[in-house]
């Protein structure tokens, strides 16, 4: 079971501090990049005067993998800059773009691309990509959102994601699936039993007095 801490950085320095904190505890951490358009809130770098060309190399990227969750409108416009900065995984929300096939064809060979799907989006939306062998090879994983209102930490878990997980696991037995949103020690058990093999957690880890212990406890959860 892979556990991935999720952060919503207000600044570059805050993101760098979390990287230092999590090196040695996890293989990867997720950076929620929010533009204030696709979701209401903004995180770094959109809280600044954003210029994608000026995204500097990610700190300590050889020691911890950066998973960039692009909660932005038209992610295809900036995805390449995050790859250049050192991102190992990039998540595209299927609702955020009309160009997902082009994203897979253009970037799928150079970075691990995950596709995220919201609670209210029919799971059949993903079949076009996952049933097509040439496209599916460039989909590294699927991220199922576990909350109805994305872009906010501490939101209540939505049990509707369980049916999504079960349906995907039945149709695609080897698919890597992560769940992001509403994950705590109790809900993690539900999603793992439903087929998730990665869990993404913000509040349960960041709000813990002992982040290392929280991570190990989440890692120990099995189906």
C-alpha positions as a Markdown table, in Angstrom:
| # | Residue | x | y | z |
|---|---|---|---|---|
| 1 | Unk | 0.0 | 0.0 | 0.0 |
| 2 | Unk | 1.5 | 3.3 | -1.1 |
| 3 | Unk | 0.6 | 6.3 | 1.1 |
| 4 | Unk | 1.0 | 9.8 | -0.4 |
| 5 | Unk | 0.8 | 12.9 | 1.7 |
| 6 | Unk | -1.1 | 15.8 | -0.1 |
| 7 | Unk | -0.2 | 19.4 | 0.5 |
| 8 | Unk | -1.8 | 22.6 | -0.7 |
| 9 | Unk | 1.2 | 25.0 | -0.6 |
| 10 | Unk | 0.8 | 28.7 | -0.1 |
| 11 | Unk | 4.4 | 29.3 | -1.2 |
| 12 | Unk | 7.4 | 27.7 | -2.7 |
| 13 | Unk | 9.2 | 27.7 | 0.6 |
| 14 | Unk | 6.3 | 25.9 | 2.3 |
| 15 | Unk | 6.4 | 23.2 | -0.4 |
| 16 | Unk | 10.2 | 22.8 | 0.0 |
| 17 | Unk | 9.8 | 22.5 | 3.8 |
| 18 | Unk | 7.3 | 19.6 | 3.3 |
| 19 | Unk | 9.7 | 17.9 | 0.9 |
| 20 | Unk | 12.4 | 18.0 | 3.6 |
| 21 | Unk | 9.9 | 16.7 | 6.1 |
| 22 | Unk | 8.7 | 13.7 | 4.1 |
| 23 | Unk | 12.0 | 12.5 | 2.6 |
| 24 | Unk | 12.6 | 9.0 | 4.0 |
| 25 | Unk | 9.0 | 8.6 | 5.1 |
| 26 | Unk | 7.3 | 8.2 | 1.7 |
| 27 | Unk | 8.3 | 7.6 | -1.9 |
| 28 | Unk | 6.2 | 10.5 | -3.2 |
| 29 | Unk | 4.2 | 13.5 | -2.1 |
| 30 | Unk | 1.3 | 15.1 | -3.9 |
| 31 | Unk | 1.3 | 18.9 | -4.6 |
| 32 | Unk | -2.2 | 20.3 | -5.2 |
| 33 | Unk | -1.9 | 23.0 | -7.8 |
| 34 | Unk | -5.1 | 25.0 | -7.9 |
| 35 | Unk | -5.7 | 28.0 | -10.3 |
| 36 | Unk | -8.9 | 29.5 | -8.8 |
| 37 | Unk | -10.7 | 28.6 | -12.0 |
| 38 | Unk | -11.2 | 24.9 | -12.1 |
| 39 | Unk | -11.6 | 25.0 | -8.4 |
| 40 | Unk | -12.3 | 28.1 | -6.3 |
| 41 | Unk | -9.1 | 28.2 | -4.3 |
| 42 | Unk | -5.6 | 29.1 | -5.3 |
| 43 | Unk | -2.3 | 27.5 | -4.2 |
| 44 | Unk | 1.3 | 28.3 | -5.1 |
| 45 | Unk | 2.2 | 29.2 | -7.8 |
| 46 | Unk | -1.1 | 30.8 | -8.7 |
| 47 | Unk | -1.1 | 32.8 | -5.5 |
| 48 | Unk | 1.8 | 34.7 | -6.9 |
| 49 | Unk | 2.0 | 36.5 | -10.3 |
| 50 | Unk | 2.1 | 33.1 | -12.1 |
| 51 | Unk | 4.4 | 32.6 | -15.0 |
| 52 | Unk | 4.8 | 28.9 | -15.9 |
| 53 | Unk | 8.1 | 29.5 | -17.7 |
| 54 | Unk | 9.6 | 30.5 | -14.3 |
| 55 | Unk | 8.7 | 27.3 | -12.5 |
| 56 | Unk | 12.1 | 26.4 | -11.0 |
| 57 | Unk | 13.4 | 22.8 | -10.5 |
| 58 | Unk | 11.6 | 21.0 | -7.7 |
| 59 | Unk | 13.7 | 20.7 | -4.5 |
| 60 | Unk | 15.2 | 17.3 | -3.7 |
| 61 | Unk | 13.4 | 15.7 | -6.6 |
| 62 | Unk | 16.0 | 12.9 | -6.7 |
| 63 | Unk | 15.0 | 11.9 | -3.1 |
| 64 | Unk | 11.2 | 12.2 | -3.2 |
| 65 | Unk | 8.9 | 12.0 | -6.2 |
| 66 | Unk | 6.7 | 14.9 | -6.9 |
| 67 | Unk | 3.1 | 14.0 | -7.9 |
| 68 | Unk | 1.6 | 17.2 | -9.3 |
| 69 | Unk | -2.2 | 17.2 | -9.1 |
| 70 | Unk | -3.3 | 19.8 | -11.7 |
| 71 | Unk | -6.6 | 21.1 | -10.4 |
| 72 | Unk | -6.5 | 23.8 | -13.2 |
| 73 | Unk | -8.4 | 24.7 | -16.3 |
| 74 | Unk | -6.6 | 23.6 | -19.5 |
| 75 | Unk | -3.8 | 21.6 | -17.8 |
| 76 | Unk | -2.3 | 20.9 | -21.2 |
| 77 | Unk | -1.0 | 24.5 | -21.3 |
| 78 | Unk | 1.3 | 24.1 | -18.3 |
| 79 | Unk | 1.9 | 20.3 | -18.0 |
| 80 | Unk | 5.2 | 20.5 | -19.9 |
| 81 | Unk | 6.6 | 23.0 | -17.5 |
| 82 | Unk | 6.1 | 20.8 | -14.5 |
| 83 | Unk | 7.8 | 17.9 | -16.3 |
| 84 | Unk | 10.8 | 20.2 | -17.0 |
| 85 | Unk | 10.8 | 21.1 | -13.3 |
| 86 | Unk | 11.2 | 17.5 | -12.3 |
| 87 | Unk | 7.7 | 16.1 | -11.7 |
| 88 | Unk | 7.6 | 12.3 | -11.8 |
| 89 | Unk | 3.8 | 12.0 | -11.9 |
| 90 | Unk | 1.2 | 14.5 | -13.2 |
| 91 | Unk | -2.5 | 14.1 | -12.5 |
| 92 | Unk | -5.0 | 15.5 | -15.0 |
| 93 | Unk | -8.7 | 15.9 | -14.0 |
| 94 | Unk | -10.8 | 14.5 | -16.8 |
| 95 | Unk | -13.3 | 17.3 | -16.3 |
| 96 | Unk | -10.7 | 20.0 | -16.8 |
| 97 | Unk | -9.8 | 19.4 | -20.4 |
| 98 | Unk | -11.2 | 18.5 | -23.8 |
| 99 | Unk | -7.7 | 17.4 | -24.9 |
| 100 | Unk | -6.9 | 14.4 | -22.8 |
| 101 | Unk | -6.1 | 12.2 | -25.8 |
| 102 | Unk | -3.6 | 14.8 | -27.0 |
| 103 | Unk | -2.1 | 15.0 | -23.5 |
| 104 | Unk | -1.6 | 11.2 | -23.4 |
| 105 | Unk | -0.1 | 11.1 | -26.9 |
| 106 | Unk | 2.2 | 14.1 | -26.3 |
| 107 | Unk | 3.4 | 13.5 | -22.7 |
| 108 | Unk | 2.6 | 9.9 | -21.9 |
| 109 | Unk | 6.1 | 8.7 | -22.8 |
| 110 | Unk | 7.9 | 11.2 | -20.7 |
| 111 | Unk | 6.0 | 11.3 | -17.4 |
| 112 | Unk | 3.6 | 9.1 | -15.4 |
| 113 | Unk | 0.1 | 10.5 | -16.2 |
| 114 | Unk | -2.7 | 9.8 | -13.8 |
| 115 | Unk | -6.3 | 10.7 | -14.6 |
| 116 | Unk | -8.6 | 11.9 | -11.8 |
| 117 | Unk | -12.3 | 11.6 | -11.8 |
| 118 | Unk | -14.8 | 13.4 | -9.7 |
| 119 | Unk | -17.6 | 11.9 | -7.7 |
| 120 | Unk | -20.3 | 13.2 | -10.0 |
| 121 | Unk | -18.7 | 12.1 | -13.2 |
| 122 | Unk | -19.9 | 8.8 | -14.7 |
| 123 | Unk | -17.1 | 6.2 | -14.5 |
| 124 | Unk | -17.9 | 5.3 | -18.1 |
| 125 | Unk | -16.1 | 8.5 | -19.1 |
| 126 | Unk | -12.8 | 6.7 | -18.5 |
| 127 | Unk | -13.6 | 3.7 | -20.7 |
| 128 | Unk | -12.7 | 5.6 | -23.9 |
| 129 | Unk | -9.1 | 5.8 | -22.7 |
| 130 | Unk | -8.7 | 2.6 | -20.6 |
| 131 | Unk | -10.3 | 0.3 | -23.2 |
| 132 | Unk | -8.0 | 1.6 | -25.9 |
| 133 | Unk | -4.7 | -0.2 | -25.7 |
| 134 | Unk | -2.7 | 2.5 | -27.4 |
| 135 | Unk | -4.1 | 5.1 | -25.0 |
| 136 | Unk | -4.2 | 3.0 | -21.9 |
| 137 | Unk | -0.5 | 2.3 | -21.9 |
| 138 | Unk | 0.0 | 6.0 | -21.2 |
| 139 | Unk | -2.4 | 6.1 | -18.3 |
| 140 | Unk | -0.2 | 5.2 | -15.3 |
| 141 | Unk | -3.0 | 5.3 | -12.8 |
| 142 | Unk | -6.5 | 6.5 | -12.0 |
| 143 | Unk | -7.2 | 8.8 | -9.0 |
| 144 | Unk | -10.8 | 8.6 | -7.7 |
| 145 | Unk | -11.8 | 11.7 | -5.8 |
| 146 | Unk | -13.3 | 10.7 | -2.4 |
| 147 | Unk | -15.0 | 14.0 | -1.7 |
| 148 | Unk | -17.8 | 15.9 | -3.6 |
| 149 | Unk | -16.2 | 19.3 | -3.2 |
| 150 | Unk | -12.6 | 19.1 | -4.4 |
| 151 | Unk | -9.9 | 21.6 | -3.7 |
| 152 | Unk | -10.5 | 21.7 | 0.1 |
| 153 | Unk | -8.8 | 19.6 | 2.8 |
| 154 | Unk | -10.9 | 18.3 | 5.6 |
| 155 | Unk | -14.0 | 17.6 | 3.5 |
| 156 | Unk | -16.3 | 14.7 | 4.4 |
| 157 | Unk | -15.7 | 11.4 | 2.7 |
| 158 | Unk | -18.3 | 10.5 | 0.1 |
| 159 | Unk | -19.1 | 6.7 | 0.0 |
| 160 | Unk | -20.1 | 7.0 | -3.6 |
| 161 | Unk | -16.5 | 6.6 | -4.5 |
| 162 | Unk | -16.7 | 3.0 | -3.3 |
| 163 | Unk | -18.9 | 1.9 | -6.2 |
| 164 | Unk | -16.5 | 3.7 | -8.6 |
| 165 | Unk | -13.5 | 1.8 | -7.2 |
| 166 | Unk | -15.3 | -1.6 | -7.3 |
| 167 | Unk | -16.5 | -1.0 | -10.9 |
| 168 | Unk | -13.0 | -0.1 | -12.1 |
| 169 | Unk | -11.3 | -2.9 | -10.2 |
| 170 | Unk | -13.7 | -5.5 | -11.7 |
| 171 | Unk | -13.2 | -4.1 | -15.2 |
| 172 | Unk | -9.4 | -3.5 | -14.9 |
| 173 | Unk | -7.9 | -6.0 | -12.4 |
| 174 | Unk | -4.3 | -4.6 | -12.9 |
| 175 | Unk | -5.2 | -0.9 | -12.8 |
| 176 | Unk | -3.4 | 1.2 | -10.2 |
| 177 | Unk | -6.0 | 3.2 | -8.4 |
| 178 | Unk | -5.6 | 5.9 | -5.8 |
| 179 | Unk | -8.2 | 7.8 | -3.7 |
| 180 | Unk | -7.8 | 11.4 | -2.8 |
| 181 | Unk | -10.0 | 13.3 | -0.4 |
| 182 | Unk | -11.6 | 12.4 | 2.9 |
| 183 | Unk | -9.0 | 9.8 | 3.7 |
| 184 | Unk | -8.5 | 8.9 | 7.4 |
| 185 | Unk | -7.8 | 5.7 | 9.2 |
| 186 | Unk | -11.4 | 4.5 | 8.9 |
| 187 | Unk | -12.2 | 5.5 | 5.4 |
| 188 | Unk | -8.8 | 4.2 | 4.2 |
| 189 | Unk | -10.0 | 0.7 | 5.1 |
| 190 | Unk | -13.1 | 1.1 | 3.0 |
| 191 | Unk | -11.3 | 2.2 | -0.1 |
| 192 | Unk | -8.6 | -0.4 | 0.2 |
| 193 | Unk | -11.2 | -3.2 | 0.4 |
| 194 | Unk | -12.9 | -1.7 | -2.6 |
| 195 | Unk | -9.7 | -2.0 | -4.7 |
| 196 | Unk | -7.5 | 1.1 | -4.1 |
| 197 | Unk | -3.8 | 0.4 | -3.9 |
| 198 | Unk | -2.7 | 4.0 | -3.2 |
| 199 | Unk | -4.2 | 6.4 | -0.7 |
| 200 | Unk | -3.7 | 10.1 | -0.7 |
| 201 | Unk | -4.2 | 11.9 | 2.5 |
| 202 | Unk | -3.8 | 15.5 | 3.6 |
| 203 | Unk | -5.5 | 16.1 | 6.9 |
| 204 | Unk | -4.9 | 12.7 | 8.5 |
| 205 | Unk | -1.2 | 13.1 | 8.1 |
| 206 | Unk | -0.6 | 16.9 | 8.3 |
| 207 | Unk | -3.0 | 17.2 | 11.3 |
| 208 | Unk | -1.3 | 14.4 | 13.2 |
| 209 | Unk | 1.1 | 15.1 | 16.0 |
| 210 | Unk | 3.3 | 12.3 | 14.7 |
| 211 | Unk | 3.2 | 12.3 | 10.9 |
| 212 | Unk | 5.6 | 9.3 | 10.6 |
| 213 | Unk | 3.3 | 7.2 | 12.8 |
| 214 | Unk | 0.2 | 8.3 | 10.8 |
| 215 | Unk | 1.9 | 7.3 | 7.6 |
| 216 | Unk | 2.9 | 3.9 | 8.9 |
| 217 | Unk | -0.6 | 3.3 | 10.3 |
| 218 | Unk | -2.1 | 4.0 | 6.9 |
| 219 | Unk | 0.5 | 1.8 | 5.1 |
| 220 | Unk | -0.4 | -1.1 | 7.4 |
| 221 | Unk | -4.0 | -1.1 | 6.1 |
| 222 | Unk | -4.7 | -4.1 | 3.8 |
| 223 | Unk | -7.6 | -5.6 | 2.0 |
